[in-house]
Amino acid sequence: MDLSRSQPNSLDRHYVADLLTNLKAAILTEWEKLCRAQVAAAKEQSRTALRNSLPQFLDRLIETLHGSDPLTQAVTNSEVARAHAEDRANQSEYTLNEVLFEYHILRAVIIASVESLGAVDAISQKIIHEFIDRGISKAAVRFSELAMSRQTAQAKEIEEARLEALRASNAKSAFLANMSHELRTPLGAIMGFIDLLKDPVLAKDEFANYVSIIDRNSHHLLRIIDDILDTTKVESGKMLIENTDFSLIEFVADFSSLAGIKARENNLIFEFKADSLLPEFVRTDPTRLRQILSNVVGNAIKFTQKGRVELAVKYDENYLEFRVTDTGRGISKEQTEHLFHAFAQADSSYTRKFGGTGLGLLLTKKLSQALGGDFRLVESFPDKGSTFEVSIPVTLPAETKFLPIKKVRISQEDSIDPDQVDLKGLEVLLVEDSPDNQFLVQKMLGKTGARIAVANDGAAGMKLALDRRFDVILMDIQMPIMDGHEAVRGLRAKGYTGPIVALTAHAMKEERERAAQSGFSHFLTKPINKKSLTDLLGLLHSPLRLRL
């Protein structure tokens, strides 16, 4: 259609409006082409996203040109520009200048299109410019409003994040200050009583008492470190769960026996009861379950000065529920709000009195959740006591029997003295770079009859193991020149088939698995426990062989 031939002798805005209706597709195509070439934010936009509400903007312009009072109608009809501005404001790549430039491109394309046909008169041109100017003004205002709102929201988020970081930093600083105290307290006792042991005229009973204090504080220090490491692993998602079938009956009997001994040491009564028939065997992670119960029952014993601690267990619809009730000091309503928060403790005065890092309850809850269950405070009354509940989902092996348990017998058997283990004739190679640990292991085995050779690093240990015959190798993991993993892989590659025991300060399951993959047959953690060491060597000295 040749629009130029059909134009009237006297141009008017209605004719221009009809022209724009017919030219709308061409105008938008040309506008899109120029925007992609000249506006950086428009280059990668899809056609729909780029045009957005521009087709409606053109429709409102055409409607305005047809209107009875176009300059007044331009005020209302140009409102559509606000929607276009809102879309652009939500795209971080757009700036205000780019949004306004898109409108200037549109103006240029519209004027050029109608002028090319000689069809624009002064009145129509004024209406077009007035409409686009109003659109630009409204787009600019709306874009600025949204940008300001976004900036305000971002500033608020940044401030909230700053305050949260400050609160976390303050909480961690308070925690680290308390942690420093907790670590230094047993460490100070250890160092102080070691210094007292140097007295050449120390009485025998005093010597025994000092050694007992050192031993107690050493184990306390190790528990603190374990709590810190376990909490870090759980919160980083690196805590591995190892579900296995085990005897629930034996588990609760062993645990209650040890808890009863601990309670009697504190002049408390410990009671165990089963509130239902219990499955003989269950499947979950027994190591983590023991850790959970040790934390809860241990806390109850620690914070109960007189009276009793009770552990009740029942099985209910594939869940084991453990309730721990004590007659201790209780917890106030205000303290319960922070009970399971990291770096928080119920009462710092009691923490100073009884010791603790503030991680025990948090760790217990995290471990319970890692097993698919939960840990909660059921009730607590100041100066009367508390009740906590642990619920853990379990699966039952086929044909598991349900048994009644009325009473748990606390074992009175004495453990075998490590010095009484007979290792006579056992040839041991100790591969360890620390002179102190070399001396320690030699003294631990000094009365057992074992013969010990020492190598200071993995390379020397590997050479010695291939040159001489040894019944067992005790191999440190981290050593200079050649570490334990490399040394044991080298020995296995050369056909060495004897038992090799990994000695490491890393107690995590991942380290145990890595040791097995390298070729270690057994695994002991540092600090080395004398009984664990002699028990393992005793088994290796007999025909029985245990695997890692």
C-alpha positions in Angstrom: 0.0 0.0 0.0 1.5 3.4 -1.1 0.6 5.5 1.9 2.0 8.7 0.3 -0.5 8.6 -2.5 -3.5 8.4 -0.1 -2.5 11.3 2.1 -5.1 14.2 2.3 -4.3 17.6 1.1 -4.4 18.9 4.6 -2.4 16.7 7.0 -3.9 16.1 10.5 -3.1 14.1 13.6 -5.7 11.4 12.8 -3.9 10.6 9.6 -0.5 10.4 11.4 -2.1 8.1 14.0 -3.3 5.8 11.1 0.2 5.8 9.7 1.8 4.8 13.0 -0.7 2.0 13.3 0.5 0.6 9.9 4.1 1.3 10.7 4.1 -0.1 14.2 5.8 -3.4 13.4 8.5 -1.7 11.3 9.1 1.0 14.0 9.6 -1.6 16.7 11.9 -3.7 14.5 14.1 -0.6 13.7 14.0 0.5 17.4 15.1 -3.0 18.5 18.0 -3.0 16.0 19.3 0.4 17.1 18.9 -0.5 20.8 21.0 -3.6 20.4 23.7 -1.6 18.6 23.8 1.4 21.0 22.5 0.2 24.4 24.9 -2.2 26.2 22.2 -3.7 28.4 20.0 -4.5 25.4 22.5 -6.6 23.5 21.7 -10.0 25.0 17.9 -9.4 25.7 15.3 -11.6 24.0 12.9 -9.8 21.7 10.0 -10.1 24.2 12.2 -8.9 27.1 13.6 -6.0 25.1 10.3 -4.7 23.8 8.5 -5.3 27.1 5.7 -2.7 27.2 7.0 -0.6 24.2 4.2 -1.9 21.9 1.6 -0.7 24.5 3.4 2.6 24.7 3.0 3.0 20.9 -0.7 2.0 21.2 -1.2 4.7 23.8 0.5 7.3 21.6 -1.8 6.4 18.7 -4.8 6.6 21.0 -3.6 10.1 22.1 -3.3 11.3 18.5 -6.9 10.2 17.9 -8.1 11.8 21.1 -10.3 14.8 21.4 -7.9 16.5 23.8 -4.5 14.9 23.0 -2.3 17.1 25.2 -4.4 16.3 28.3 -4.8 12.6 27.4 -1.0 12.4 27.0 -0.7 12.8 30.8 -2.8 9.7 31.4 -1.9 7.5 28.4 1.9 7.9 29.0 1.5 6.1 32.4 2.4 2.9 30.6 6.0 4.1 30.6 6.1 3.4 34.4 5.7 -0.3 33.7 8.5 -0.3 31.3 10.7 1.5 33.8 9.8 -1.1 36.5 10.9 -3.9 34.3 14.2 -2.2 33.5 14.8 -1.3 37.2 14.6 -5.0 38.1 17.4 -5.7 35.7 20.7 -4.9 37.4 22.5 -4.4 34.0 20.3 -1.4 33.1 21.2 2.1 34.2 18.8 5.1 34.2 20.6 6.7 31.3 20.2 3.6 29.2 16.5 3.5 29.9 16.0 7.1 28.9 18.2 6.6 25.8 15.9 3.8 24.6 13.0 6.3 24.6 15.1 8.9 22.7 15.8 6.2 20.1 12.1 5.5 19.9 11.3 9.2 19.3 13.9 9.4 16.6 12.5 6.2 14.8 8.9 7.5 15.0 9.7 10.9 13.7 11.9 9.5 10.9 9.3 7.0 9.9 6.5 9.5 9.4 8.8 12.2 7.9 10.0 9.8 5.3 6.4 9.8 4.0 6.1 13.5 4.4 3.2 13.0 6.7 4.0 14.8 9.9 2.5 18.2 10.6 3.5 20.6 13.4 0.6 19.7 15.7 1.2 15.9 15.4 4.9 16.4 16.0 4.1 18.5 19.1 1.8 15.7 20.4 4.4 13.0 19.7 7.2 15.0 21.5 4.9 15.9 24.4 3.8 12.2 24.8 7.3 10.8 24.7 8.7 13.6 27.1 6.0 12.7 29.6 6.8 9.0 29.2 10.5 9.7 29.7 9.7 11.8 32.8 7.5 9.1 34.3 10.0 6.3 33.5 12.8 8.3 35.1 10.8 8.9 38.2 9.7 5.3 38.6 13.1 3.9 37.8 14.7 6.2 40.3 12.1 5.3 43.0 12.7 1.6 42.5 16.5 2.0 42.4 16.3 4.0 45.6 14.1 1.5 47.2 16.4 -1.3 46.1 19.4 0.6 47.4 17.6 1.2 50.7 16.8 -2.5 51.0 20.3 -3.5 50.1 21.7 -1.0 52.7 19.3 -2.5 55.3 20.4 -6.0 54.4 24.1 -5.0 54.6 23.5 -3.3 58.0 21.6 -6.4 59.3 24.4 -8.6 58.0 26.9 -6.4 59.7 25.0 -6.5 63.0 24.6 -10.3 62.7 28.3 -10.6 62.0 29.1 -8.4 64.9 26.8 -10.4 67.2 28.4 -13.6 66.0 31.9 -12.2 66.4 31.1 -11.1 70.0 29.6 -14.5 70.8 32.6 -16.2 69.3 35.0 -13.9 71.2 33.2 -14.7 74.4 33.2 -18.4 73.6 36.9 -18.3 72.7 37.7 -16.5 76.0 35.8 -19.2 77.9 37.4 -21.9 75.7 40.8 -20.5 76.5 39.9 -20.8 80.1 38.6 -24.3 79.7 41.7 -25.5 77.9 44.1 -23.7 80.2 42.4 -25.0 83.4 43.2 -28.7 82.8 46.5 -27.9 81.1 47.5 -25.7 84.0 46.7 -28.6 86.4 48.7 -31.0 84.3 51.7 -28.8 84.2 51.4 -27.8 87.8 51.2 -31.3 89.2 54.0 -32.5 86.8 56.1 -29.9 88.4 55.2 -31.2 91.9 56.2 -34.7 90.8 59.7 -33.5 90.5 60.0 -33.3 94.3 62.6 -36.0 95.2 61.1 -36.6 98.6 57.5 -36.8 97.5 55.5 -39.3 99.6 54.0 -42.3 97.8 50.4 -41.5 98.5 50.9 -37.9 97.3 52.6 -39.2 94.1 49.7 -41.4 93.4 47.2 -38.6 94.0 49.1 -36.2 91.7 49.2 -38.8 88.9 45.5 -39.4 89.3 44.8 -35.6 89.0 47.0 -35.4 85.9 45.2 -38.4 84.3 41.8 -36.9 85.1 42.7 -33.5 83.6 44.3 -35.1 80.5 41.1 -36.9 79.7 39.0 -33.8 80.3 41.3 -31.8 78.0 40.8 -34.5 75.3 37.0 -34.4 75.7 37.1 -30.6 75.2 39.1 -30.9 72.0 36.8 -33.7 70.7 33.7 -31.6 71.3 35.2 -28.7 69.3 36.2 -31.0 66.4 32.9 -32.8 66.4 30.9 -29.6 66.4 32.9 -28.2 63.5 32.4 -31.4 61.5 28.6 -31.5 62.1 28.2 -27.8 61.2 30.3 -28.2 58.0 28.3 -31.3 57.0 31.3 -33.6 57.1 30.1 -35.8 59.9 29.9 -39.3 58.5 27.2 -41.6 59.8 27.9 -45.4 59.9 24.7 -47.4 60.4 25.1 -51.0 61.5 23.1 -53.7 63.3 24.0 -54.1 67.0 22.5 -55.5 70.2 20.4 -52.8 71.9 20.2 -54.9 75.1 24.0 -55.1 75.4 24.4 -51.5 74.4 22.1 -50.1 77.2 23.6 -52.6 79.7 27.2 -51.5 78.9 26.3 -47.8 78.9 24.3 -47.9 82.1 27.0 -49.8 83.8 29.6 -47.0 83.0 27.1 -44.3 83.8 26.3 -45.9 87.2 30.0 -45.9 88.1 30.3 -42.3 87.2 27.2 -41.4 89.2 28.5 -43.2 92.3 31.8 -41.3 92.1 29.6 -38.1 92.5 27.6 -39.7 95.3 24.5 -39.9 93.1 22.0 -42.7 92.4 21.7 -43.8 88.8 18.7 -45.7 87.6 17.9 -47.3 84.3 14.4 -48.5 83.3 12.7 -49.7 80.1 9.2 -48.2 79.6 8.4 -50.8 76.9 9.6 -54.1 75.5 12.9 -53.4 73.6 14.0 -54.9 70.3 17.0 -57.2 70.8 18.8 -55.7 67.8 18.5 -52.4 66.0 20.2 -50.6 63.1 21.6 -47.0 63.5 25.1 -45.6 64.3 26.0 -47.0 67.7 29.1 -44.8 68.1 27.1 -41.6 67.6 24.2 -42.9 69.8 26.7 -43.6 72.6 28.2 -40.1 72.2 24.7 -38.5 72.4 23.8 -40.4 75.6 27.2 -39.8 77.1 26.7 -36.0 76.6 23.1 -36.0 78.0 23.7 -38.3 81.0 27.2 -36.8 81.6 25.6 -33.3 81.8 22.9 -34.6 84.2 25.5 -36.1 86.5 27.8 -33.1 86.3 25.1 -30.6 87.2 23.3 -32.7 89.9 24.9 -32.2 93.3 22.6 -34.6 95.2 19.8 -37.0 94.4 19.5 -39.1 91.3 19.8 -39.4 87.6 17.4 -41.7 85.6 17.7 -43.0 82.1 14.5 -44.4 80.6 14.2 -45.9 77.2 11.3 -47.1 75.1 10.6 -48.3 71.5 7.7 -46.6 69.7 6.9 -47.0 66.0 10.5 -47.3 64.7 11.8 -44.8 67.2 14.0 -45.2 70.2 13.1 -42.6 72.9 15.6 -41.9 75.7 14.6 -39.7 78.6 17.2 -38.4 81.0 15.8 -37.0 84.3 17.8 -35.5 87.0 17.3 -33.7 90.4 19.9 -31.0 89.6 19.7 -27.2 89.6 17.3 -26.9 86.6 17.2 -24.3 83.9 15.3 -21.1 83.9 12.9 -20.1 81.1 15.3 -17.3 80.0 18.2 -19.8 79.8 16.2 -22.3 77.7 16.0 -19.7 74.8 19.8 -20.0 74.2 20.2 -23.7 75.2 20.9 -25.0 71.8 22.7 -22.0 70.3 26.4 -22.2 69.2 28.8 -20.4 71.5 26.2 -20.0 74.2 25.9 -21.5 77.7 23.0 -21.6 80.1 24.8 -20.1 83.0 28.4 -19.0 82.9 28.8 -19.1 86.7 28.0 -22.8 86.6 30.3 -23.2 83.6 33.1 -21.8 85.7 32.2 -24.0 88.6 31.7 -27.3 86.8 33.6 -26.8 83.6 32.4 -27.2 80.0 32.6 -25.5 76.7 28.9 -24.7 75.9 29.1 -27.1 73.0 27.7 -30.3 74.6 24.0 -29.7 74.1 24.4 -28.1 70.7 26.5 -31.0 69.6 24.0 -33.5 71.0 21.1 -31.9 69.0 23.2 -31.8 65.8 24.2 -35.4 66.2 20.6 -36.4 66.9 19.4 -34.6 63.8 22.2 -36.2 61.8 20.8 -39.6 62.8 17.4 -38.5 61.6 16.0 -37.7 65.1 16.0 -34.8 67.5 17.0 -33.8 71.0 14.8 -31.5 73.2 14.3 -30.2 76.7 11.0 -31.7 77.9 10.7 -29.7 81.1 12.9 -28.0 83.7 12.3 -26.3 87.0 15.0 -24.3 88.8 16.4 -26.1 91.9 14.3 -29.2 91.1 15.8 -30.7 88.0 15.4 -31.3 84.3 14.2 -33.8 81.8 15.7 -34.1 78.3 14.6 -36.4 75.5 16.5 -38.0 72.6 14.5 -39.6 69.8 16.3 -41.6 67.2 14.8 -43.6 64.2 15.9 -47.2 63.9 15.3 -50.1 61.7 14.9 -53.6 62.9 16.7 -56.6 61.4 14.4 -59.5 60.3 13.0 -61.6 63.1 14.2 -59.4 65.9 12.7 -60.4 69.2 11.3 -57.9 71.7 12.5 -58.5 75.2 11.6 -57.1 78.7 14.4 -55.4 80.7 13.8 -54.8 84.3 17.2 -54.2 85.7 20.7 -53.6 84.5 23.6 -55.2 86.4 26.6 -52.9 86.8 29.8 -54.9 86.2 32.3 -55.0 89.0 35.0 -56.8 86.9 38.5 -55.3 87.1 40.3 -54.7 83.8 43.5 -56.5 83.1 46.6 -54.6 84.1 48.4 -53.6 80.8 51.7 -54.5 82.5 50.5 -58.1 83.0 50.0 -58.7 79.2 52.7 -61.2 78.0 54.3 -60.0 74.8 57.5 -62.0 75.3 59.3 -62.6 72.0 57.1 -60.1 70.1 59.3 -58.2 67.6 57.9 -54.6 67.2 59.1 -51.9 64.8 58.1 -48.4 65.9 58.2 -45.9 63.1 57.8 -42.5 64.8 59.6 -39.1 64.4 58.9 -37.7 67.9 61.5 -38.7 70.4 59.0 -38.2 73.2 56.5 -40.6 71.6 59.3 -43.1 71.0 60.2 -43.0 74.6 56.5 -43.2 75.7 55.7 -46.3 73.6 59.0 -48.0 74.8 58.0 -47.3 78.4 54.4 -48.5 77.9 55.7 -51.9 76.5 58.7 -52.0 78.8 57.3 -54.7 81.2 55.5 -56.8 78.6 58.6 -58.5 77.2 58.2 -57.1 73.7 61.4 -56.2 71.8 61.2 -52.8 70.1 63.3 -51.3 67.3 62.8 -47.6 66.3 62.9 -45.8 63.0 62.7 -42.0 62.8 60.7 -41.6 59.5 58.8 -43.6 56.9 61.8 -44.1 54.6 64.0 -45.5 57.4 61.1 -47.6 58.7 60.4 -49.1 55.3 64.1 -50.0 54.8 64.3 -51.6 58.3 61.1 -53.6 57.8 62.4 -55.1 54.6 65.8 -55.9 56.1 64.6 -57.6 59.3 61.7 -59.7 60.4 59.1 -58.0 62.6 55.9 -59.4 64.0 54.1 -56.0 64.0 54.9 -52.4 62.8 53.6 -49.4 64.7 53.6 -46.6 62.1 53.0 -42.9 62.7 51.0 -41.2 59.9 52.6 -37.7 59.7 56.4 -37.8 59.5 59.1 -36.0 57.6 60.9 -37.4 54.4 58.2 -40.1 53.9 54.8 -40.2 55.7 53.1 -43.3 57.0 50.7 -43.6 54.0 53.5 -43.6 51.5 55.6 -46.0 53.6 52.9 -48.6 54.0 51.9 -48.4 50.4 55.6 -49.0 49.5 55.8 -52.0 51.9 52.6 -53.6 50.5 53.8 -53.1 47.0 57.0 -55.0 47.8 55.0 -57.9 49.2 55.1 -57.1 53.0 52.1 -59.0 54.5 52.6 -58.5 58.2 50.3 -56.3 60.5 50.9 -52.6 60.3 49.2 -50.4 62.9 48.4 -46.7 62.1 49.2 -44.3 64.9 47.5 -40.9 64.3 46.1 -37.9 66.2 43.2 -37.9 63.7 40.3 -39.9 65.1 37.8 -39.3 62.3 36.3 -42.1 60.4 37.6 -40.7 57.1 41.2 -41.1 58.4 40.5 -44.6 59.4 39.2 -45.4 55.9 42.2 -43.7 54.3 44.5 -45.8 56.4 42.8 -49.0 55.3 43.0 -47.9 51.7 46.8 -47.3 52.1 47.3 -50.8 53.5 47.2 -50.4 57.3 45.7 -53.4 59.0 44.9 -51.8 62.3 44.3 -48.3 63.7 45.1 -46.6 67.1 44.5 -42.9 67.9 46.8 -40.6 69.8 47.0 -39.9 72.7 48.0 -43.6 72.8 46.1 -45.5 75.5 48.3 -48.0 77.1 45.6 -50.7 77.6 44.4 -50.3 74.0 48.0 -50.7 72.7 48.8 -53.8 74.8 45.4 -55.4 74.1 45.9 -55.0 70.4 49.5 -56.3 70.5 48.3 -59.2 72.7 45.8 -60.2 70.1 48.4 -59.9 67.3 50.8 -62.0 69.3 48.2 -64.8 69.5 46.9 -66.7 66.5 43.8 -64.4 66.4 44.0 -61.6 63.9 41.7 -58.6 64.0 41.2 -56.4 60.9 40.9 -52.6 60.7 
